[in-house]
Amino acid sequence: MDFLYQQHWDQHRETIRERLRQFREVPQEEYLFELLYCLLTPQSKAANAEQVIARLRSEGFPEQTVDPVPLLRDPAHYIRFHNQKGRRILLVWEKWDEVFEVIASKRPSFDKREWLVENVNGLGWKEASHFLRNIGHLDVAIIDRHILKHLLRSGAIDQIPKTISKKTYIELEQKFVKLASSQGLELQELDLLFWSLEEGSVRK
């Protein structure tokens, strides 16, 4: 393993493994909020998304009717594209029974991900993978610019693609799996190792 990665892994190994254990133990009643979190994070700060989710909980959502837009545009935890994302939150809740049935089923993670991309407004391959990882499906990769940078640095890819289609995403995921295996790590161990190098912490 590259010296920088090895040093960081030695320092954060236990924290990373504890975070992965937490993902595996997320209760089903939290699935909705994990999905909403992953809808909010694109192009917005993860910390802001976490604060918005906390506000939704405090206002009684989903049992209580809540307009999410004012929460999303609050400067204290601003979420970009708040009108669009506010609509997406409500759309998810409207079809939550159907969504939950799929994600709580015994389908393979890859089948669940494809269904989510096709049926949940606002979820692309990265966001659907992020959500599934956060509820314990540790066999899917979250391919984002941070991960791509490290795949390039590690020699797993020759260049960073300008656009990522379904085919490209799956090819990158396979290369990521191969790289993790070559380093003696699980896929999500390497994912969180890369993320913590970028963020300075082991976030979800």
Rosetta blueprint (number, residue, H / E / L):
1 M L
2 D L
3 F H
4 L H
5 Y H
6 Q H
7 Q H
8 H H
9 W H
10 D H
11 Q H
12 H H
13 R H
14 E H
15 T H
16 I H
17 R H
18 E H
19 R H
20 L H
21 R H
22 Q H
23 F H
24 R H
25 E L
26 V L
27 P L
28 Q H
29 E H
30 E H
31 Y H
32 L H
33 F H
34 E H
35 L H
36 L H
37 Y H
38 C H
39 L H
40 L H
41 T L
42 P L
43 Q L
44 S L
45 K L
46 A H
47 A H
48 N H
49 A H
50 E H
51 Q H
52 V H
53 I H
54 A H
55 R H
56 L H
57 R H
58 S H
59 E L
60 G L
61 F L
62 P L
63 E L
64 Q L
65 T L
66 V L
67 D L
68 P L
69 V H
70 P H
71 L H
72 L H
73 R L
74 D L
75 P H
76 A H
77 H H
78 Y L
79 I L
80 R L
81 F L
82 H H
83 N H
84 Q H
85 K H
86 G H
87 R H
88 R H
89 I H
90 L H
91 L H
92 V H
93 W H
94 E H
95 K L
96 W H
97 D H
98 E H
99 V H
100 F H
101 E H
102 V H
103 I H
104 A L
105 S L
106 K L
107 R L
108 P L
109 S H
110 F H
111 D H
112 K H
113 R H
114 E H
115 W H
116 L H
117 V H
118 E H
119 N H
120 V L
121 N L
122 G L
123 L L
124 G L
125 W H
126 K H
127 E H
128 A H
129 S H
130 H H
131 F H
132 L H
133 R H
134 N H
135 I L
136 G L
137 H L
138 L L
139 D L
140 V L
141 A L
142 I L
143 I L
144 D L
145 R H
146 H H
147 I H
148 L H
149 K H
150 H H
151 L H
152 L H
153 R H
154 S L
155 G L
156 A L
157 I L
158 D L
159 Q L
160 I L
161 P L
162 K L
163 T L
164 I L
165 S L
166 K H
167 K H
168 T H
169 Y H
170 I H
171 E H
172 L H
173 E H
174 Q H
175 K H
176 F H
177 V H
178 K H
179 L H
180 A H
181 S H
182 S H
183 Q L
184 G L
185 L L
186 E L
187 L H
188 Q H
189 E H
190 L H
191 D H
192 L H
193 L H
194 F H
195 W H
196 S H
197 L H
198 E H
199 E H
200 G L
201 S L
202 V L
203 R L
204 K L
